[in-house]
Amino acid sequence: MAIYLLIIIHTIAGSIAILSGFAALSSCKGTKSHRTVGNIFVLAILFLGLTGIYIALSRSIMLSFVNGIFLCYFVSTAWMAVRRKAGTIGKFEWFAFFVAITIAGMLVNFGTEASQSPEGKINGFGPQVFYFFAAVATVAALLDLKMIFNQGIREQHRIIRHLWRMCFPMFMATAAFFLGQAKLIPEPVRKIEYLALPVVIVLLSMLYWILRVLYSQTYKSTNSIAASKE
């Protein structure tokens, strides 16, 4: 009975995450409404990840188990990126780094097991899927380590860290629903070009905002002023 309740919570959390995620992407950054829907997104992803971890463990679905941890890692580090004072780090950043390294190691191990299994898969997933997420986890861990050695990040790089670590779990959630659960979509629109559209929108939005923040003088000057006041 408990597992069915968790599946319901998991489904509701995923729906809220997708809706609030798109609302955050489309709202003006830095406004009260953006912060509100952003906080809702963080909470929804945390519920999605935590319930996903338990459900995956109960069904021995290794990729979903690790990705549940991955979701929690991403949104917590994204949230902390804008909460932590510029140019500072704490125990959380060290903990996050070790979590990312552990995730990468687990995914490589599962990918190796998948490649060596008779079917070439684990729970229906080939080694390429595990290696893809392992590569993302490795990049995230290296960026964590760089931030630790630099004793924090400043200016627009804080916003970029926040952006991509919010957008990647949004990508995971939209891909898992629209592509992974395509059978739930009404048949008239159950076409790959329609199902892939929300996922592509998330990726393009992430790229757009990263480039805008990175190369916009407005964001650079705004963050410089904010950093000087901290």
C-alpha positions in Angstrom: 0.0 0.0 0.0 2.8 2.4 0.9 4.5 2.0 -2.5 1.3 2.9 -4.3 1.0 6.1 -2.2 4.6 6.9 -3.0 3.9 6.4 -6.7 1.0 8.9 -6.5 3.2 11.4 -4.7 6.0 10.8 -7.2 3.6 11.5 -10.1 2.1 14.6 -8.5 5.6 15.9 -7.7 6.8 15.3 -11.3 3.8 17.2 -12.7 4.3 20.1 -10.4 8.0 20.1 -11.2 7.4 20.3 -14.9 4.7 23.0 -14.6 6.7 25.2 -12.2 9.9 24.6 -14.2 8.4 26.0 -17.4 6.9 28.8 -15.3 10.4 29.6 -13.9 11.9 29.5 -17.4 9.4 31.9 -18.8 9.3 34.4 -15.9 11.5 37.4 -15.6 14.7 36.3 -13.7 15.3 37.8 -10.3 11.6 38.8 -9.7 9.5 37.7 -6.8 7.4 35.5 -9.0 10.5 33.8 -10.4 11.8 33.1 -6.9 8.4 31.7 -5.9 8.0 29.3 -8.8 11.7 28.4 -8.4 11.2 27.4 -4.8 8.2 25.3 -5.8 10.3 23.6 -8.4 13.1 22.8 -6.0 10.6 21.3 -3.5 8.8 19.3 -6.2 12.1 17.9 -7.6 13.2 17.0 -4.1 10.0 15.0 -3.6 10.4 13.5 -7.0 13.9 12.5 -6.3 13.3 11.1 -2.8 10.2 9.1 -3.8 12.0 7.9 -6.9 14.9 6.6 -4.9 12.6 4.5 -2.7 10.5 3.2 -5.6 13.6 2.4 -7.7 15.1 0.5 -4.7 11.9 -1.5 -4.2 11.9 -2.5 -7.9 15.7 -2.8 -8.3 15.8 -0.2 -11.1 19.4 1.0 -10.8 19.3 4.0 -13.2 16.2 5.4 -11.6 17.8 5.0 -8.1 20.9 6.9 -9.0 19.0 9.5 -11.0 16.8 10.1 -7.9 20.0 11.0 -6.0 21.1 13.1 -9.0 17.9 15.2 -9.0 18.3 16.0 -5.3 22.0 16.8 -5.9 21.3 19.2 -8.7 18.5 21.3 -7.2 20.2 21.5 -3.8 23.5 22.8 -5.4 21.5 25.1 -7.7 19.6 26.6 -4.7 22.8 26.9 -2.7 24.6 28.7 -5.6 22.5 31.8 -5.1 22.1 31.5 -1.3 25.7 31.1 -0.5 27.6 34.4 -0.1 29.8 35.1 -3.2 33.4 34.0 -2.8 32.7 31.6 0.1 32.2 27.9 0.5 31.2 25.6 3.4 30.8 21.9 4.3 27.9 21.6 2.0 30.1 22.2 -1.1 32.5 19.4 0.0 29.6 17.1 0.6 28.1 17.9 -2.8 31.4 17.2 -4.5 31.7 13.7 -2.9 28.0 13.0 -3.8 28.7 13.8 -7.4 31.9 11.6 -7.5 29.9 8.8 -5.9 27.1 9.1 -8.5 29.6 9.1 -11.3 31.3 5.9 -9.9 28.0 4.1 -9.5 26.9 5.0 -13.0 30.1 3.8 -14.5 29.8 0.5 -12.6 26.3 0.0 -13.7 27.2 0.8 -17.3 30.0 -1.8 -17.2 27.6 -4.4 -15.7 25.1 -3.6 -18.5 27.7 -4.0 -21.2 28.8 -7.3 -19.8 25.3 -8.7 -19.3 23.9 -11.3 -21.7 21.2 -8.8 -22.9 23.5 -5.8 -22.9 21.2 -4.0 -20.7 20.2 -3.5 -17.0 16.4 -2.9 -16.4 16.0 -2.1 -20.1 18.8 0.5 -20.2 22.0 0.0 -22.3 25.5 1.1 -21.1 25.3 4.3 -23.2 22.6 5.7 -20.9 24.6 5.0 -17.8 27.8 6.5 -19.3 26.0 9.6 -20.4 24.8 10.4 -16.9 28.2 9.4 -15.5 29.8 12.0 -17.8 27.4 14.7 -16.6 28.1 13.7 -13.0 31.9 13.9 -13.6 31.6 17.4 -15.2 29.5 18.5 -12.2 32.0 17.1 -9.7 34.9 18.8 -11.5 33.1 22.1 -11.4 32.4 21.6 -7.7 36.1 20.9 -7.1 37.1 24.0 -9.1 34.7 26.1 -7.0 36.1 24.6 -3.8 39.7 25.4 -4.8 38.7 28.9 -5.8 37.0 29.4 -2.5 33.6 30.0 -4.1 32.3 31.8 -7.3 31.4 35.4 -8.1 29.5 37.6 -10.4 27.5 36.0 -13.3 29.2 32.6 -12.8 27.0 32.1 -9.7 23.9 32.6 -11.9 25.2 30.2 -14.6 25.8 27.5 -11.9 22.3 28.1 -10.7 20.8 28.0 -14.2 22.3 24.8 -15.6 21.8 22.9 -12.3 18.1 23.9 -12.3 17.6 23.2 -16.0 19.3 19.8 -16.1 16.8 18.2 -13.6 14.0 19.9 -15.6 15.5 18.2 -18.7 15.5 14.9 -16.8 11.9 15.3 -15.7 10.5 16.3 -19.1 12.4 13.5 -20.8 11.3 10.9 -18.3 7.6 12.0 -18.7 7.2 12.9 -22.4 9.6 10.3 -23.8 9.8 7.7 -21.0 6.0 7.6 -20.4 4.8 8.3 -23.9 2.0 5.7 -23.4 0.2 8.2 -21.1 0.1 10.8 -23.9 -3.1 10.9 -26.0 -2.5 8.9 -29.2 -3.1 11.8 -31.7 -0.1 13.7 -30.3 2.0 10.6 -29.5 4.6 11.4 -32.2 8.3 11.8 -31.5 8.4 15.4 -32.9 5.7 16.4 -30.4 7.0 14.4 -27.5 10.6 15.7 -27.9 9.5 19.3 -28.2 9.3 20.1 -24.4 12.7 18.5 -23.9 14.2 20.5 -26.7 12.6 23.7 -25.3 14.3 23.1 -22.0 17.7 22.5 -23.5 17.4 25.6 -25.8 16.2 27.7 -22.9 19.1 26.6 -20.8 21.6 27.5 -23.6 19.9 30.9 -24.2 20.0 32.0 -20.6 23.6 30.7 -20.0 24.8 32.7 -23.0 22.8 35.7 -22.1 24.1 35.8 -18.5 27.7 35.0 -19.6 27.9 37.7 -22.3 25.5 40.3 -21.1 27.0 43.4 -19.5 23.8 43.9 -17.7 24.1 40.7 -15.7 27.8 41.2 -15.2 27.4 44.7 -13.7 24.3 43.6 -11.7 26.2 40.7 -10.1 29.3 42.8 -9.5 27.2 45.3 -7.6 25.5 42.6 -5.6 28.8 40.9 -4.8 30.2 44.2 -3.5 27.3 44.6 -1.1 27.7 41.2 0.4 
